């Protein structure tokens, strides 16, 4: 038993995490879209806060006290990726999370705003507003890319990186070995322009090492938050590696201790991708941890274990300040 009493806490949390889970929806694209106001009513809670950064309405949570941890979700997801990790870690750490606009419960963004706002302006602005001078940045998938770019552009704000299954090269041409169910649902999505509940079930199962770990609550949430009305800017503020030369330049600027926590069963970013990313982070002290039973989303599949890994790395790489020399020894 760790100091976080992981087992007892997870047992207590599971009924909450699964509360209100719905059966698969048969809604059609015509009537299935959901407004931002409806999403905020369903998924907002007493910890939900809103602020304005660069003219954008940003939903965030700030929980616990102690050394700061900034946790960044991947594309088509929300800050709820880290619900259980936050419940565990906030007893010893200050955990900051936010919904990358215009995803989750954050507000829309306009073409005009995108002319003067880049992806890392949001987390940098949030940390600065909260008075946080230095944080450990934790990110999964493109959220890890966000952490890398944040550490490169604002080195004063980031003390460590913990990255999971984050792309190092453009993924547009990748050919993952997807399940038949996900291939079928992807075909339907291309035909209808709508991602159904069945699509998200198939997607999450396809990218999970052990699909039964993904609760009905998580499945419902993915479906809900991804049926806001169509928005061409939905992923505009995600951190991407499409401009590979620019991405490599930023990766080379990272100098903080970095841990790569990799799900080995990821059909898209397989274990060799971890080694490639480690090589691109050429000026950082990189450690690697391969999880043989996990897929693309370690924080969703193994939240208790993931929280333990985060806390252990933070404690292990905290430098000890040297003592001032005794004047008698001079």
Secondary structure in CASP SS format (residue, H / E / C, confidence):
PFRMAT SS
TARGET T0000
AUTHOR 0000-0000-0000
METHOD secondary structure of the structure
MODEL  1
X C 1.00
X C 1.00
X C 1.00
X C 1.00
X C 1.00
X H 1.00
X H 1.00
X H 1.00
X H 1.00
X H 1.00
X H 1.00
X H 1.00
X H 1.00
X H 1.00
X H 1.00
X H 1.00
X H 1.00
X H 1.00
X C 1.00
X C 1.00
X C 1.00
X C 1.00
X C 1.00
X C 1.00
X C 1.00
X C 1.00
X C 1.00
X C 1.00
X C 1.00
X C 1.00
X C 1.00
X C 1.00
X C 1.00
X C 1.00
X C 1.00
X H 1.00
X H 1.00
X H 1.00
X H 1.00
X H 1.00
X H 1.00
X H 1.00
X H 1.00
X C 1.00
X C 1.00
X C 1.00
X C 1.00
X C 1.00
X E 1.00
X E 1.00
X E 1.00
X E 1.00
X E 1.00
X C 1.00
X C 1.00
X E 1.00
X E 1.00
X E 1.00
X E 1.00
X E 1.00
X E 1.00
X E 1.00
X E 1.00
X C 1.00
X C 1.00
X C 1.00
X E 1.00
X E 1.00
X E 1.00
X E 1.00
X E 1.00
X E 1.00
X C 1.00
X C 1.00
X C 1.00
X C 1.00
X C 1.00
X C 1.00
X H 1.00
X H 1.00
X H 1.00
X H 1.00
X H 1.00
X H 1.00
X H 1.00
X H 1.00
X H 1.00
X H 1.00
X H 1.00
X C 1.00
X C 1.00
X C 1.00
X E 1.00
X E 1.00
X E 1.00
X E 1.00
X E 1.00
X E 1.00
X C 1.00
X C 1.00
X C 1.00
X C 1.00
X C 1.00
X C 1.00
X C 1.00
X C 1.00
X C 1.00
X C 1.00
X C 1.00
X C 1.00
X H 1.00
X H 1.00
X H 1.00
X H 1.00
X C 1.00
X C 1.00
X C 1.00
X C 1.00
X H 1.00
X H 1.00
X H 1.00
X H 1.00
X H 1.00
X H 1.00
X H 1.00
X H 1.00
X H 1.00
X H 1.00
X H 1.00
X C 1.00
X C 1.00
X C 1.00
X C 1.00
X C 1.00
X E 1.00
X E 1.00
X E 1.00
X E 1.00
X E 1.00
X E 1.00
X C 1.00
X H 1.00
X H 1.00
X H 1.00
X H 1.00
X H 1.00
X H 1.00
X H 1.00
X H 1.00
X H 1.00
X H 1.00
X H 1.00
X H 1.00
X C 1.00
X H 1.00
X H 1.00
X H 1.00
X E 1.00
X E 1.00
X E 1.00
X E 1.00
X E 1.00
X E 1.00
X E 1.00
X C 1.00
X C 1.00
X C 1.00
X C 1.00
X C 1.00
X C 1.00
X C 1.00
X C 1.00
X C 1.00
X C 1.00
X C 1.00
X C 1.00
X C 1.00
X C 1.00
X C 1.00
X H 1.00
X H 1.00
X H 1.00
X H 1.00
X H 1.00
X H 1.00
X H 1.00
X H 1.00
X H 1.00
X H 1.00
X H 1.00
X H 1.00
X H 1.00
X C 1.00
X C 1.00
X C 1.00
X C 1.00
X H 1.00
X H 1.00
X H 1.00
X H 1.00
X H 1.00
X H 1.00
X H 1.00
X H 1.00
X H 1.00
X H 1.00
X C 1.00
X C 1.00
X C 1.00
X C 1.00
X H 1.00
X H 1.00
X H 1.00
X C 1.00
X C 1.00
X H 1.00
X H 1.00
X H 1.00
X H 1.00
X H 1.00
X H 1.00
X H 1.00
X H 1.00
X H 1.00
X H 1.00
X C 1.00
X C 1.00
X C 1.00
X C 1.00
X C 1.00
X C 1.00
X C 1.00
X C 1.00
X C 1.00
X C 1.00
X C 1.00
X C 1.00
X C 1.00
X C 1.00
X C 1.00
X C 1.00
X C 1.00
X C 1.00
X H 1.00
X H 1.00
X H 1.00
X H 1.00
X H 1.00
X H 1.00
X H 1.00
X H 1.00
X H 1.00
X H 1.00
X C 1.00
X C 1.00
X C 1.00
X E 1.00
X E 1.00
X E 1.00
X E 1.00
X E 1.00
X E 1.00
X E 1.00
X C 1.00
X C 1.00
X C 1.00
X C 1.00
X C 1.00
X C 1.00
X C 1.00
X H 1.00
X H 1.00
X H 1.00
X H 1.00
X H 1.00
X H 1.00
X H 1.00
X H 1.00
X H 1.00
X H 1.00
X C 1.00
X C 1.00
X C 1.00
X C 1.00
X C 1.00
X E 1.00
X E 1.00
X E 1.00
X E 1.00
X E 1.00
X E 1.00
X C 1.00
X C 1.00
X C 1.00
X C 1.00
X C 1.00
X C 1.00
X H 1.00
X H 1.00
X H 1.00
X H 1.00
X C 1.00
X H 1.00
X H 1.00
X H 1.00
X H 1.00
X H 1.00
X H 1.00
X H 1.00
X H 1.00
X H 1.00
X H 1.00
X H 1.00
X H 1.00
X H 1.00
X H 1.00
X C 1.00
X C 1.00
X C 1.00
X C 1.00
X C 1.00
X C 1.00
X C 1.00
X C 1.00
X C 1.00
X C 1.00
X H 1.00
X H 1.00
X H 1.00
X C 1.00
END
